[in-house]
Amino acid sequence: MRNLKEKVAYLHGLTQGLNVNEHSSEGKVLLNIIDVLDSFADEVRNVNLAQRELEDYVESIDEDLTDLEEEVYEEDFDNEDDDDYDDEMYEDVFEDDMVEVACPDCHELVTFESEILDDVEDIEVTCPYCGGVVYDNTLDITASHMHDTKDSGHIMHPGI
């Protein structure tokens, strides 16, 4: 960058040493080209300064983000902690409070709360994969049919 500014200054000095003036057409062109080159050199310097400032700013944001990630994710998920986790207790709670139904369109398992089965308002559960209707309480389907379907391992919608 500094080299660019020095080269433009050299050209400016060269034109003065050669007595290039604005009285001739060629002189006007050369002097205007040198002025434009000087403007370009100034802009390149400004862009380089802005780039350095931006790099410093991004680096400080990256450091702040790293500190924040360390603070938020400070929990260590080692296998030692997994020994305290009771899989059977979780499965019992999951099976009692949740219902799994296979989507009649894409056959993916859809899980929703079992309380929906007892709701008196019109409720429709749709598949998050394809958007097909998995459960509609306006149809005459009972909760026992849904649990039977889940336990039997069939992937057919209980209303079909």
N, C-alpha and C positions, 0 to 999 in steps of 0.2 A: 504494500500500500504506500509506504513512504517512498519506495522506489518509483512508483507511478507519479507521485507529486514532483519528485526530483527530475524525472524525465520531461515533464511538462515545463518545469522551470528552465531546464536546459534548452528546450525548443524556443521558449520565449526569449531567452538570452541570445540564442543563435539568430533569431529574426532581428533583434536589435543590433547585433554585431554585423549583420549583413545589410543593414540599413533598409530592411523591408518596411515599407510604410503603406499607409492606406490610400495613397495617391494613385497607385496602379491597381488594376483589377486583381491580379495575382496576389498582391500584397494584402488586399482586403480579405481575400479568401483564406490565405494562410493565417492571418491574425485572428480571424473568426474561428477557424478550426482549432487554433491553440486555446482560445477562450472557452470553446466547447469542451476540449480535453481537460482544461482546468476545472470546469464545472463537474465533469464526470469524475475526476479524481476526488473532488470534495464529497460528492455523493457516495462514492465507494467507501471513503473514510467514514462517513456518517452511518452507512449500512453496516460496516464492520463493527463500529462502536455499539450500535443497537443490537447486533447479533451477540456480542460478548455479554451485554447486559441481560439479554434474553436467556442465554445459556446459564448465567449465574442465577437468575430467577428460577428457571426450571430445576436447576440443581438444588436450590433451597426448598422448593416444593417437594422434590423427590425425597429429600432428607426428612422433611416434616411428615410426609406420607409414610415413610419407613417407620418413624417413631410412633405414629398413630397405629399402624398395623401391629407393631410389637405390643402396644398397650391393649388394643382390642383383642388380639388373638393370643394373649399371653397364656391361655389355658393350654396345657400340654396334654395331648391325647395319646399318651403312651399305653401300651398293652397292660401295664400294671393297673391302670384305672379301669380297664375293661373287666377285670376280675370282679370288681365290686358291682357290676351291672348284672341284674337278674333277668335273664332272657325269658324265663318262664312266667314271671310276674307280668312282663310287658305283653307277652302273647295272650295271657288270660284277659287282661284289660282290653286289648285290641279285639279279641274275638267277642267279648261281651258288648262292647260299645259300637262296633263297626260291622257293616255288612258288605260282603264282596259279591258282585254280580257280574257275569260276563255280558259284554255288549252284544246285542243280537246282530249288529252290522259288522264290526271289526273283530269281535270275540276277545277283546282286551278286557282284563279284569278291572272293574270300577269299584272303588271303595267309598262308602259314605256312612254317616252316622245312623245307627239303628233307630234313633228317636224320630227320624223322618217317617218311618213306617207307621208310627202312631199319630202323626199329625192329621188334624181334621181339615185343614186348608188344602186347596189344590196344590200339589207339589209334583214337580217333574224333575227327575235327575237325568242329566244328559252325559254322554260319554265325552271326556276331555280330549280323546284322541280323534274321534270322527264326528262328534256332535249328535249321534243317534240317541234316541230316548232309551234309557236303561230301566227307569222306574217311573211310573205315573200312578199316583194314588187314586185317580179317578177310575182306573181299571179295577176289576175285582181280583186283586192279588193279595194274599195274606203274607204276613211275615214268616209263617212256618214254611210256606212254599219256597221263600227266598233262602232260608237257612238250609232246607233240604237240598236245594240246588247247590249251594256252596259246599255242603258236606259230601255230596255225592260225587263232586269233581266234574260234573257235566258242564260244558261251556254253552249251554243253551239258556236263553232268557226265560224266566219262569212263567211269563205270560204267553209264551208261544207253544 
